[in-house]
């Protein structure tokens, strides 16, 4: 029998776009001459319970998706049975979000999901495959391992292979030890290890490096240190089965109309290679930054657009390669394409760079803005200052780019002064896009906080609390499978009132931005004066006219932060004294029109001129 491989995407993998993991693996396997079929079984579950409910459950915390699928494997464990009691407030939030009572979730867990898993076993012709691969990321782990168990029990000759971020490092080793129906684990990048494994299985050869396996009942693993970098050697991701699956369920589905398509331009993080953000657990052993050529990116995007009749793309990279700003998005701008992109990028962007990506189709970015406190940013090792985050927010608003960002707290060395400074800095920014939320950091596996806790004054106390109420500690070591961990910061002493003030202001900021009385701050420039329109105070909007040095400063510091010496030089050419400059700076900073940091000043008001 010809060697055929099935690839499976289980709940709660997102249903609104295809899996980049399955798309990449399918292309990889087919490029080596094997037959591969992707089964998007998550789609069937999403359509079954309702796509809005499914999408909400994808986003919720505390492993709710894992718990819902845990009945077959862990339903008798005491912690599992106590999940709804321990996470009562969270369950109430979930029920409110989906408009269903607790009984609905319990019925889903104990009846409908086991029925769905049985359907998944019976409805597919699994016996035709020599191997079945599961890519497990985020909250699709228990659904995947449970279906794998059912398949293995029915068809013991089929080889079960697991990979994905849930199987990185010792996590994969422990899952492999605990779940004996898994035959192989590829705990890192697949491009070198997976084809070598399939060849070994096909030809009855020794298992290659980079694959966890068993020899006479003993777990064996020898690391493969090769790192994939030959992006241009492979075609575009293969998403055909995703769209075929949707058409089979609902030929009229809105998911077929201008669908969102995922694309990978790079791996690793060029900033993390130099300065690993202290709280970030992304990239694991693959931090080294590698990227496709700009020419190949342009070619692939055009091919994906034509093949799937779409204009919408989501780049899955952790950080954008800087040369793409001009050589990819600059090119798209010149061609006037109507493509739209979501991407992650570092926030230290100039006005010109933001203009380029906006005109090249970028309409949503996640720039890693996580604080406006100078000390907290330094503690994170973010490599940006508050003033750079302001430049990003201001010009993204001007060019129509949505910014998704949050304020993170809970850092080991933060102080009351950091909270006070953060509040002082963000209050004048209420006319700009607000953060999604304020929340404490998670302690993530692979982050510097996890690998070197003593250095940062952190005490790790165990696996994230949700693992104790989903998995069974009698079956597996929770500290080995956890991605997030509980921790203490003995030296951290923050006034709870300050934390509450920060949360309350952010909620007010969000409410104002969604209200009819939207805050604003912009200026109009004439020959000899500038008019500032300030609607940040909802009770007292102002129209302020500035002449002379203040007008000069507002416009001169508009595009980018200007140094104090440059400001003096500029003012001097207009015949203004140093005293007049200092007085103007003091007034504009006091009014929150100008922001100053380390002898640099930046205008917070947006220009009303739409042609900049």
Backbone torsions as a table, in degrees:
resi	resn	phi	psi	omega
1	UNK	NA	133.5	178.0
2	UNK	-61.3	143.9	-176.4
3	UNK	-75.5	115.6	-179.8
4	UNK	-119.8	141.1	-177.7
5	UNK	-122.7	132.5	171.1
6	UNK	-99.5	140.1	174.1
7	UNK	-116.7	134.2	-170.2
8	UNK	-124.3	132.4	175.3
9	UNK	-116.8	114.3	-174.1
10	UNK	-106.5	164.0	171.1
11	UNK	-61.6	147.7	4.4
12	UNK	-104.8	57.3	169.8
13	UNK	-69.5	141.7	-175.6
14	UNK	-58.5	140.0	-176.5
15	UNK	-99.2	-12.0	-172.2
16	UNK	-82.4	-9.4	174.0
17	UNK	-152.2	161.3	-178.6
18	UNK	-69.7	162.3	179.8
19	UNK	-80.3	124.3	175.9
20	UNK	-64.9	-30.9	179.6
21	UNK	-65.6	-51.0	-179.5
22	UNK	-66.5	-39.4	179.6
23	UNK	-61.7	-41.8	179.8
24	UNK	-69.4	-43.0	-179.3
25	UNK	-66.7	-39.0	178.6
26	UNK	-62.2	-44.5	176.8
27	UNK	-62.0	-43.3	179.9
28	UNK	-58.6	-50.6	-176.3
29	UNK	-66.4	-43.5	-179.6
30	UNK	-66.8	-32.2	178.0
31	UNK	-65.4	-24.6	178.0
32	UNK	-94.0	4.9	173.0
33	UNK	95.8	3.9	-180.0
34	UNK	-93.3	157.3	175.0
35	UNK	-87.8	130.6	-179.5
36	UNK	-135.5	141.2	178.7
37	UNK	-132.0	128.4	178.9
38	UNK	-96.3	130.5	179.4
39	UNK	-111.3	106.9	179.9
40	UNK	-90.9	73.6	-177.1
41	UNK	-71.9	-18.5	175.1
42	UNK	-62.1	-31.3	-179.6
43	UNK	-62.9	-41.9	-179.2
44	UNK	-62.7	-40.5	179.3
45	UNK	-68.3	-38.9	179.2
46	UNK	-63.4	-44.5	178.2
47	UNK	-66.9	-32.8	-177.4
48	UNK	-68.2	-46.9	-176.2
49	UNK	-92.6	-10.7	-176.9
50	UNK	106.5	128.5	-172.1
51	UNK	-67.1	-33.2	178.5
52	UNK	-66.0	-44.2	178.7
53	UNK	-64.6	-43.3	-179.4
54	UNK	-60.0	-45.9	-178.1
55	UNK	-62.9	-38.6	177.3
56	UNK	-63.0	-44.0	-179.7
57	UNK	-65.9	-30.1	175.9
58	UNK	-61.5	-32.8	-171.8
59	UNK	-91.0	-16.2	-172.2
60	UNK	-77.3	154.6	-173.3
61	UNK	-92.8	-172.8	176.1
62	UNK	59.1	35.6	173.3
63	UNK	55.4	34.1	-178.7
64	UNK	-59.8	-39.5	178.9
65	UNK	-65.7	-37.9	177.9
66	UNK	-67.0	-42.0	179.8
67	UNK	-61.7	-42.0	-178.9
68	UNK	-60.4	-31.1	-178.6
69	UNK	-96.4	9.9	-170.2
70	UNK	-93.9	0.7	-171.6
71	UNK	-60.1	-45.1	-175.9
72	UNK	-66.9	-43.2	-175.6
73	UNK	-85.9	-39.9	-170.1
74	UNK	-130.3	12.0	-173.7
75	UNK	-61.5	-23.0	-179.4
76	UNK	-90.6	-8.3	180.0
77	UNK	-68.9	140.3	-175.0
78	UNK	-60.8	-44.5	179.6
79	UNK	-60.3	-43.0	179.8
80	UNK	-59.0	-41.5	-179.3
81	UNK	-70.6	-21.4	-179.1
82	UNK	-95.7	6.1	-175.1
83	UNK	-56.2	-50.0	-175.1
84	UNK	-66.1	-28.9	177.9
85	UNK	-74.0	-47.1	-176.6
86	UNK	-67.0	-38.1	-178.3
87	UNK	-105.4	42.2	-173.8
88	UNK	-57.0	-46.9	-178.5
89	UNK	-66.3	-36.6	178.0
90	UNK	-66.8	-42.8	178.7
91	UNK	-62.0	-39.9	177.3
92	UNK	-61.0	-41.0	177.7
93	UNK	-64.2	-43.2	178.7
94	UNK	-61.5	-48.0	-178.8
95	UNK	-61.1	-41.4	177.6
96	UNK	-63.4	-40.7	-176.9
97	UNK	-65.9	-35.5	-178.1
98	UNK	-99.4	-2.3	178.2
99	UNK	67.9	34.1	-178.4
100	UNK	-132.3	152.8	177.4
101	UNK	-79.9	170.7	177.8
102	UNK	-57.3	-37.2	-178.6
103	UNK	-58.6	-31.8	177.4
104	UNK	-63.4	-46.5	179.8
105	UNK	-63.8	-40.8	180.0
106	UNK	-65.7	-38.7	177.3
107	UNK	-67.4	-37.9	177.3
108	UNK	-60.6	-46.2	-177.1
109	UNK	-67.9	-46.6	-169.6
110	UNK	-91.0	-21.7	-177.1
111	UNK	-122.6	-57.5	-170.1
112	UNK	-70.4	-38.8	-179.6
113	UNK	-71.0	-43.6	172.6
114	UNK	-57.4	-37.2	176.2
115	UNK	-65.3	-41.1	177.9
116	UNK	-62.6	-43.1	179.6
117	UNK	-63.9	-38.0	176.4
118	UNK	-66.1	-40.0	174.1
119	UNK	-58.9	-44.4	-179.7
120	UNK	-60.6	-35.1	177.5
121	UNK	-69.3	-44.5	-171.5
122	UNK	-83.9	-27.0	-169.3
123	UNK	-83.8	-15.3	-177.7
124	UNK	-110.0	148.7	178.3
125	UNK	-86.7	73.4	-176.1
126	UNK	-66.6	-27.3	-173.6
127	UNK	-64.3	-19.3	-179.4
128	UNK	-72.9	-13.3	-173.2
129	UNK	-97.9	145.3	173.3
130	UNK	-83.9	-30.9	179.8
131	UNK	-146.0	148.6	177.0
132	UNK	-126.4	125.4	-178.3
133	UNK	-108.6	133.8	176.3
134	UNK	-114.9	126.9	172.4
135	UNK	-100.8	118.5	-172.7
136	UNK	-113.8	115.5	179.9
137	UNK	-135.3	136.3	179.4
138	UNK	54.6	-131.5	-169.4
139	UNK	-90.1	45.3	174.9
140	UNK	-124.9	20.7	-173.0
141	UNK	-77.2	-53.1	-175.5
142	UNK	-68.9	-36.7	175.1
143	UNK	-58.0	-41.3	-177.6
144	UNK	-69.4	-47.9	-176.3
145	UNK	-70.2	-28.9	178.8
146	UNK	-70.8	-45.9	176.9
147	UNK	-63.0	-38.7	177.8
148	UNK	-59.5	-39.5	178.4
149	UNK	-63.2	-45.9	-179.5
150	UNK	-62.6	-41.1	178.8
151	UNK	-65.7	-44.1	-177.9
152	UNK	-64.0	-38.2	178.3
153	UNK	-66.0	-35.4	-179.9
154	UNK	-80.8	-38.6	-176.0
155	UNK	-129.0	77.3	-172.0
156	UNK	-63.9	-19.0	-179.1
157	UNK	-79.1	-18.9	-179.8
158	UNK	-72.0	133.5	178.5
159	UNK	-83.5	129.5	-179.7
160	UNK	-102.6	123.6	-177.2
161	UNK	-121.2	135.1	177.4
162	UNK	-123.0	148.9	174.1
163	UNK	-158.0	-169.4	-178.4
164	UNK	103.2	172.4	-171.9
165	UNK	-64.4	-26.8	177.2
166	UNK	-69.7	-12.5	-177.0
167	UNK	-113.3	17.7	175.7
168	UNK	-70.6	146.1	168.7
169	UNK	55.5	-140.8	-176.0
170	UNK	-69.7	-16.2	176.0
171	UNK	-60.5	-49.5	179.4
172	UNK	-64.1	-37.7	179.1
173	UNK	-63.3	-40.1	-178.2
174	UNK	-73.9	-41.5	175.2
175	UNK	-59.5	-41.7	179.9
176	UNK	-62.7	-42.0	179.1
177	UNK	-64.6	-41.7	-174.2
178	UNK	-78.1	-32.2	-175.8
179	UNK	-108.9	93.3	-172.2
180	UNK	-73.8	-4.3	175.3
181	UNK	-82.5	-8.3	173.9
182	UNK	-84.6	125.5	-177.4
183	UNK	-89.1	-36.0	-176.7
184	UNK	-146.2	147.2	173.5
185	UNK	-127.7	131.3	172.1
186	UNK	-105.9	98.4	-168.7
187	UNK	-83.2	1.1	-179.6
188	UNK	-135.5	-149.7	178.3
189	UNK	-64.1	143.5	-170.8
190	UNK	-91.8	-17.8	-166.9
191	UNK	-59.8	-34.0	178.4
192	UNK	-92.7	-42.0	-171.8
193	UNK	-77.1	-42.0	-173.3
194	UNK	-67.0	-48.6	176.8
195	UNK	-59.3	-38.0	178.2
196	UNK	-64.5	-37.7	177.4
197	UNK	-65.9	-46.3	-178.7
198	UNK	-63.0	-40.0	176.8
199	UNK	-62.5	-40.9	179.4
200	UNK	-63.4	-42.3	178.8
201	UNK	-67.5	-39.9	-178.1
202	UNK	-66.1	-36.8	-174.0
203	UNK	-107.6	8.3	179.7
204	UNK	56.1	49.7	-179.1
205	UNK	-108.7	168.8	178.8
206	UNK	-60.6	147.0	-179.8
207	UNK	-70.2	132.8	-174.2
208	UNK	-77.4	172.7	173.2
209	UNK	-62.7	153.6	176.4
210	UNK	87.4	7.8	-178.7
211	UNK	-129.2	125.7	174.3
212	UNK	-78.9	130.8	-179.3
213	UNK	-152.7	-179.1	-179.7
214	UNK	-117.1	141.2	172.0
215	UNK	-127.6	110.8	-177.6
216	UNK	53.5	43.4	176.4
217	UNK	83.9	-7.3	-179.3
218	UNK	-96.3	135.7	178.4
219	UNK	-73.8	127.3	-176.0
220	UNK	-126.2	136.2	176.0
221	UNK	-153.9	128.1	173.4
222	UNK	-123.7	120.4	-171.9
223	UNK	-66.9	142.3	172.9
224	UNK	-103.2	113.2	-173.7
225	UNK	-87.0	2.6	176.8
226	UNK	-65.8	140.0	179.0
227	UNK	-120.2	130.1	-175.3
228	UNK	-70.2	132.8	176.9
229	UNK	-144.0	-3.1	-174.9
230	UNK	-91.1	58.7	-177.0
231	UNK	-57.5	-38.9	-173.1
232	UNK	-73.6	-3.7	179.4
233	UNK	-81.9	-12.3	-174.4
234	UNK	-118.7	147.1	176.8
235	UNK	-67.9	-176.4	179.9
236	UNK	-65.4	158.9	176.5
237	UNK	-57.5	144.8	-177.9
238	UNK	-94.6	103.3	-179.0
239	UNK	-107.5	11.2	-173.9
240	UNK	-57.2	-41.1	-175.9
241	UNK	-68.4	-29.7	177.0
242	UNK	-61.3	-50.1	-177.3
243	UNK	-71.7	-33.5	175.3
244	UNK	-63.6	-40.5	179.6
245	UNK	-63.4	-43.1	178.7
246	UNK	-63.2	-45.5	-179.7
247	UNK	-61.1	-33.7	177.9
248	UNK	-69.4	-28.8	179.6
249	UNK	-85.8	-48.7	-177.5
250	UNK	-151.4	97.5	-177.8
251	UNK	-60.1	-19.2	-178.8
252	UNK	-100.7	11.6	-175.9
253	UNK	-59.1	139.1	177.4
254	UNK	-65.5	-17.1	178.8
255	UNK	-67.6	-15.1	179.0
256	UNK	-89.5	-11.7	-176.2
257	UNK	-94.8	111.5	-178.4
258	UNK	49.4	59.6	-172.6
259	UNK	-69.0	157.3	172.8
260	UNK	-81.5	128.5	-178.9
261	UNK	-118.0	134.2	-180.0
262	UNK	-91.2	145.7	179.5
263	UNK	-147.2	140.8	-179.3
264	UNK	-109.8	117.2	177.8
265	UNK	-95.8	-20.5	-174.5
266	UNK	-159.1	171.2	171.5
267	UNK	-134.7	155.7	-179.3
268	UNK	85.0	-167.1	-177.8
269	UNK	-147.1	115.9	-177.9
270	UNK	-67.6	-28.4	175.7
271	UNK	-75.1	-43.4	-178.8
272	UNK	-61.7	-27.4	175.4
273	UNK	-60.1	-34.3	-177.4
274	UNK	-95.6	-42.2	-177.2
275	UNK	-142.6	100.7	-179.8
276	UNK	-75.1	115.6	178.2
277	UNK	-54.1	131.6	-165.6
278	UNK	-62.0	-27.7	-175.7
279	UNK	-100.0	-4.3	-169.5
280	UNK	-89.6	126.9	178.6
281	UNK	-105.4	11.0	-178.6
282	UNK	-73.6	157.2	172.8
283	UNK	79.2	-16.7	173.6
284	UNK	44.1	-114.2	-177.4
285	UNK	-93.8	9.9	-175.3
286	UNK	-120.1	44.1	-178.4
287	UNK	-69.0	-31.2	-176.5
288	UNK	-55.4	128.9	-174.6
289	UNK	-83.0	129.9	176.8
290	UNK	-138.1	139.4	-173.6
291	UNK	-140.4	153.9	173.7
292	UNK	-72.2	161.1	174.1
293	UNK	-71.5	146.3	178.3
294	UNK	-55.7	-36.5	179.9
295	UNK	-61.7	-40.8	-179.1
296	UNK	-69.7	-36.6	177.3
297	UNK	-61.2	-47.2	-179.5
298	UNK	-61.3	-41.9	-179.5
299	UNK	-65.0	-45.1	-176.9
300	UNK	-67.3	-41.2	179.8
301	UNK	-62.0	-43.3	178.5
302	UNK	-62.7	-40.5	-179.5
303	UNK	-67.6	-42.6	178.4
304	UNK	-65.1	-38.5	178.6
305	UNK	-62.0	-46.2	-178.7
306	UNK	-68.5	-41.8	-175.4
307	UNK	-67.3	-40.0	-174.0
308	UNK	-107.7	10.8	175.9
309	UNK	50.9	54.4	-175.4
310	UNK	-136.5	158.9	176.0
311	UNK	-121.2	1.5	-171.5
312	UNK	-114.7	130.2	-176.5
313	UNK	-135.0	147.6	175.1
314	UNK	-126.0	113.5	178.5
315	UNK	-82.3	129.9	-172.4
316	UNK	-93.9	4.3	-178.4
317	UNK	-66.1	151.1	176.5
318	UNK	-75.5	-23.1	-179.8
319	UNK	-158.8	141.0	-176.5
320	UNK	-79.9	136.7	171.6
321	UNK	-63.6	126.3	-174.1
322	UNK	-59.0	-35.0	-176.4
323	UNK	-68.3	-17.8	178.0
324	UNK	-66.9	-25.7	-177.0
325	UNK	-56.0	-46.3	-179.9
326	UNK	-91.6	-44.6	-170.0
327	UNK	-82.9	-13.9	174.3
328	UNK	-112.5	-62.7	-175.0
329	UNK	-74.4	-29.3	172.7
330	UNK	-63.0	-39.8	176.7
331	UNK	-65.7	-43.4	178.8
332	UNK	-61.0	-37.0	179.0
333	UNK	-64.7	-42.7	179.6
334	UNK	-62.6	-33.4	-178.8
335	UNK	-85.5	-6.3	179.3
336	UNK	56.7	39.7	175.7
337	UNK	-70.7	153.2	178.8
338	UNK	-100.4	25.5	177.3
339	UNK	-70.9	153.4	177.6
340	UNK	-126.6	141.2	-174.6
341	UNK	-134.1	141.1	161.8
342	UNK	-105.6	138.6	176.3
343	UNK	-154.3	160.7	173.5
344	UNK	-103.1	139.5	-171.5
345	UNK	-154.0	157.0	175.9
346	UNK	-77.2	146.0	-170.0
347	UNK	-79.0	-10.0	-176.2
348	UNK	-80.0	59.7	-176.8
349	UNK	-97.7	148.9	174.2
350	UNK	-90.0	165.7	175.5
351	UNK	-56.2	-43.6	-178.4
352	UNK	-62.9	-41.6	-179.8
353	UNK	-65.8	-40.4	178.3
354	UNK	-65.6	-39.5	176.4
355	UNK	-61.3	-41.8	-178.9
356	UNK	-64.3	-46.6	-178.0
357	UNK	-69.8	-33.0	178.3
358	UNK	-64.8	-46.6	-179.6
359	UNK	-71.6	-18.8	176.2
360	UNK	-87.9	1.6	173.2
361	UNK	112.4	-3.5	-179.6
362	UNK	-73.6	119.8	-179.8
363	UNK	-118.3	-10.2	175.0
364	UNK	-141.7	132.0	175.7
365	UNK	-131.4	154.0	170.3
366	UNK	-119.8	96.8	-169.6
367	UNK	-92.5	9.0	179.1
368	UNK	72.1	25.6	172.6
369	UNK	-76.4	118.4	-176.6
370	UNK	-132.1	0.9	177.3
371	UNK	-172.0	157.6	168.8
372	UNK	-118.7	10.0	175.8
373	UNK	-86.0	121.3	-179.4
374	UNK	-56.3	-42.5	-178.2
375	UNK	-69.0	-40.3	178.6
376	UNK	-65.7	-40.3	177.0
377	UNK	-61.3	-38.8	178.0
378	UNK	-68.4	-38.9	179.0
379	UNK	-65.5	-33.6	176.9
380	UNK	-71.5	-21.6	-171.8
381	UNK	63.7	42.7	-177.1
382	UNK	-75.4	-25.8	-179.3
383	UNK	76.2	21.6	175.3
384	UNK	-136.3	160.8	175.8
385	UNK	-110.8	162.0	177.6
386	UNK	-53.1	-38.5	-176.2
387	UNK	-65.2	-30.5	176.9
388	UNK	-71.6	-37.1	174.9
389	UNK	-63.0	-35.4	177.8
390	UNK	-65.8	-42.1	177.6
391	UNK	-58.2	-43.4	-179.4
392	UNK	-61.9	-50.8	-178.2
393	UNK	-63.5	-41.6	-177.2
394	UNK	-64.1	-51.2	-174.4
395	UNK	-78.0	-23.3	171.5
396	UNK	-66.6	-40.3	176.0
397	UNK	-63.5	-42.8	-178.4
398	UNK	-61.3	-42.0	-176.3
399	UNK	-94.7	8.2	172.0
400	UNK	78.6	26.3	177.7
401	UNK	-97.2	126.7	174.9
402	UNK	-75.9	134.5	-179.4
403	UNK	-113.7	123.1	173.9
404	UNK	-101.9	121.8	-177.5
405	UNK	-153.3	163.8	-178.9
406	UNK	-141.6	162.0	172.5
407	UNK	-103.6	121.8	179.5
408	UNK	-100.4	139.6	176.4
409	UNK	-132.9	-176.2	178.8
410	UNK	90.9	15.6	-179.1
411	UNK	-76.0	146.1	-171.8
412	UNK	-57.2	-35.5	-172.0
413	UNK	-105.8	7.6	-178.2
414	UNK	-70.5	155.8	-174.7
415	UNK	-130.4	171.4	174.0
416	UNK	-57.4	-37.9	-179.6
417	UNK	-62.4	-33.3	177.5
418	UNK	-64.0	-41.1	178.2
419	UNK	-67.1	-41.3	178.8
420	UNK	-63.8	-41.9	179.8
421	UNK	-66.1	-40.8	178.2
422	UNK	-59.7	-46.9	178.7
423	UNK	-61.6	-42.5	179.7
424	UNK	-60.6	-40.1	-175.6
425	UNK	-76.5	-40.5	-172.0
426	UNK	-82.7	-20.8	-177.3
427	UNK	-60.1	-39.5	176.9
428	UNK	-72.3	-6.2	-176.6
429	UNK	-95.1	13.2	-172.3
430	UNK	-65.1	-16.4	176.9
431	UNK	-80.2	-9.0	179.9
432	UNK	-97.6	176.2	-176.1
433	UNK	-66.5	131.8	-176.5
434	UNK	-80.9	162.3	173.7
435	UNK	-70.8	157.0	176.5
436	UNK	-68.3	-37.3	-174.3
437	UNK	-164.2	170.8	167.4
438	UNK	-119.3	131.0	-179.4
439	UNK	-162.2	156.1	177.9
440	UNK	-72.8	150.2	178.2
441	UNK	-64.7	154.0	166.4
442	UNK	-94.6	148.9	172.2
443	UNK	-91.7	107.3	-172.4
444	UNK	-99.9	140.6	172.7
445	UNK	-54.5	145.3	178.5
446	UNK	79.3	-11.3	178.4
447	UNK	-75.4	157.9	173.8
448	UNK	-56.5	-33.9	176.4
449	UNK	-61.9	-32.0	179.6
450	UNK	-82.1	-42.8	-175.0
451	UNK	-79.0	-26.1	-179.1
452	UNK	-135.2	59.5	-174.9
453	UNK	-61.6	-36.5	-178.0
454	UNK	-61.6	-34.9	-179.4
455	UNK	-62.2	-31.8	-174.3
456	UNK	-105.8	8.7	178.5
457	UNK	71.1	35.4	-178.1
458	UNK	-110.9	140.1	173.6
459	UNK	-117.2	112.3	178.7
460	UNK	-80.1	125.6	-174.9
461	UNK	-105.0	-7.4	177.4
462	UNK	149.3	179.8	178.7
463	UNK	-61.2	153.7	175.5
464	UNK	-48.0	141.6	-170.1
465	UNK	-58.4	-32.2	-176.3
466	UNK	-64.9	-29.5	-179.7
467	UNK	-59.9	-32.7	-178.4
468	UNK	-70.7	-19.6	-176.8
469	UNK	-109.9	6.2	176.5
470	UNK	-118.1	-56.0	-178.8
471	UNK	-88.4	173.4	179.8
472	UNK	-111.5	113.9	-177.9
473	UNK	-67.0	-13.9	175.2
474	UNK	-75.8	-20.1	-176.7
475	UNK	-96.7	-35.1	-175.2
476	UNK	-146.7	159.5	178.0
477	UNK	-82.7	108.1	-175.1
478	UNK	-63.7	-30.8	178.9
479	UNK	-67.7	-21.2	179.7
480	UNK	-88.9	-25.2	-179.0
481	UNK	-97.2	-14.7	-173.9
482	UNK	-70.9	144.3	171.1
483	UNK	-99.2	-32.7	176.2
484	UNK	-117.2	154.0	-170.7
485	UNK	-133.9	150.7	171.1
486	UNK	-78.9	146.1	-178.0
487	UNK	-154.7	162.9	176.8
488	UNK	-124.2	149.1	174.8
489	UNK	-125.2	86.5	-171.5
490	UNK	-56.6	-30.1	-175.2
491	UNK	-87.6	-8.2	-176.6
492	UNK	-79.7	125.1	179.0
493	UNK	-136.2	100.5	-177.3
494	UNK	-118.1	136.2	176.3
495	UNK	-65.5	118.2	-179.0
496	UNK	-57.7	-28.5	179.2
497	UNK	-65.6	-34.1	177.7
498	UNK	-69.1	-40.8	176.8
499	UNK	-61.5	-41.0	179.9
500	UNK	-68.2	-38.8	177.7
501	UNK	-60.9	-40.2	179.0
502	UNK	-64.4	-46.2	179.3
503	UNK	-62.6	-41.9	-178.8
504	UNK	-65.1	-40.5	179.7
505	UNK	-65.9	-40.8	179.1
506	UNK	-63.3	-39.6	176.8
507	UNK	-63.6	-40.9	176.8
508	UNK	-62.6	-43.7	178.5
509	UNK	-56.8	-48.3	-179.6
510	UNK	-64.1	-41.5	179.6
511	UNK	-64.8	-41.9	178.7
512	UNK	-62.3	-40.6	-178.6
513	UNK	-67.7	-22.9	179.7
514	UNK	-97.9	-0.4	-175.3
515	UNK	-92.7	173.3	174.6
516	UNK	-71.1	-25.0	-179.3
517	UNK	-96.6	61.3	-177.1
518	UNK	-65.1	131.1	179.4
519	UNK	-67.4	150.2	179.7
520	UNK	-147.4	156.0	173.7
521	UNK	-156.6	107.6	178.5
522	UNK	-146.2	166.7	-179.5
523	UNK	-135.2	150.5	175.1
524	UNK	-117.1	137.9	-173.3
525	UNK	-109.4	130.4	171.8
526	UNK	-115.1	-172.3	-175.5
527	UNK	-65.7	-45.1	-174.8
528	UNK	-120.0	7.4	179.9
529	UNK	-155.6	167.5	178.5
530	UNK	-130.9	137.3	175.6
531	UNK	-111.2	126.2	179.2
532	UNK	-104.9	130.0	177.1
533	UNK	-109.0	112.8	-171.9
534	UNK	-118.7	105.9	179.4
535	UNK	-114.4	29.7	-179.7
536	UNK	-73.3	-36.7	175.1
537	UNK	-84.8	111.4	-172.9
538	UNK	-66.0	-20.3	180.0
539	UNK	-90.0	-25.4	-173.3
540	UNK	-137.7	70.3	173.9
541	UNK	-64.3	147.5	-174.5
542	UNK	-129.2	149.8	169.4
543	UNK	-121.0	113.8	-171.8
544	UNK	-118.7	129.4	177.9
545	UNK	-104.2	128.6	179.2
546	UNK	-121.7	138.0	176.1
547	UNK	-124.4	172.1	174.4
548	UNK	62.1	-136.5	-174.4
549	UNK	-61.6	-45.2	178.9
550	UNK	-57.1	-42.1	178.4
551	UNK	-63.3	-41.1	178.2
552	UNK	-60.5	-45.6	-177.1
553	UNK	-64.8	-43.2	-178.2
554	UNK	-57.4	-43.6	-177.5
555	UNK	-80.6	-36.6	-177.7
556	UNK	-68.2	-33.8	-178.9
557	UNK	-96.0	16.6	-176.2
558	UNK	-74.4	-49.1	-172.4
559	UNK	-73.8	-41.5	-177.3
560	UNK	-153.2	162.4	175.7
561	UNK	-61.5	136.3	179.3
562	UNK	-114.9	141.5	179.0
563	UNK	-73.2	157.7	-179.8
564	UNK	-61.4	-38.7	-179.9
565	UNK	-66.5	-38.7	178.1
566	UNK	-65.9	-38.0	178.2
567	UNK	-63.4	-45.3	178.2
568	UNK	-60.8	-43.1	179.9
569	UNK	-62.5	-42.9	179.7
570	UNK	-63.4	-44.5	-179.2
571	UNK	-66.6	-35.9	-178.6
572	UNK	-64.3	-35.0	178.6
573	UNK	-65.9	-19.9	177.3
574	UNK	-97.6	7.5	177.0
575	UNK	80.7	23.0	-178.8
576	UNK	-99.5	145.7	-176.4
577	UNK	-84.5	157.5	174.7
578	UNK	-56.7	-36.3	179.6
579	UNK	-63.2	-39.6	179.0
580	UNK	-65.2	-36.6	178.3
581	UNK	-64.7	-48.6	-178.6
582	UNK	-61.1	-40.3	179.5
583	UNK	-65.1	-41.3	-179.9
584	UNK	-66.5	-42.2	178.5
585	UNK	-60.9	-45.0	-178.2
586	UNK	-60.3	-43.6	-178.6
587	UNK	-66.0	-45.6	-175.8
588	UNK	-69.9	-35.8	176.3
589	UNK	-67.1	-42.1	-179.8
590	UNK	-62.2	-35.2	179.2
591	UNK	-81.1	-6.4	-179.0
592	UNK	74.0	21.0	176.8
593	UNK	-90.7	-31.2	177.8
594	UNK	-119.1	139.6	175.3
595	UNK	-113.2	134.5	180.0
596	UNK	-117.5	139.6	-180.0
597	UNK	-154.0	120.8	177.6
598	UNK	50.3	48.6	178.6
599	UNK	62.0	27.5	169.7
600	UNK	-123.0	145.5	-175.7
601	UNK	-132.5	141.5	-175.3
602	UNK	-138.5	135.7	179.6
603	UNK	-79.4	123.2	-179.5
604	UNK	-82.4	-21.8	179.3
605	UNK	-72.6	139.4	175.4
606	UNK	-82.1	145.7	175.6
607	UNK	-73.1	140.2	176.7
608	UNK	-76.9	-19.4	177.1
609	UNK	-65.4	118.4	-175.9
610	UNK	-88.9	6.6	-173.7
611	UNK	-109.0	14.5	-176.8
612	UNK	-80.7	NA	NA
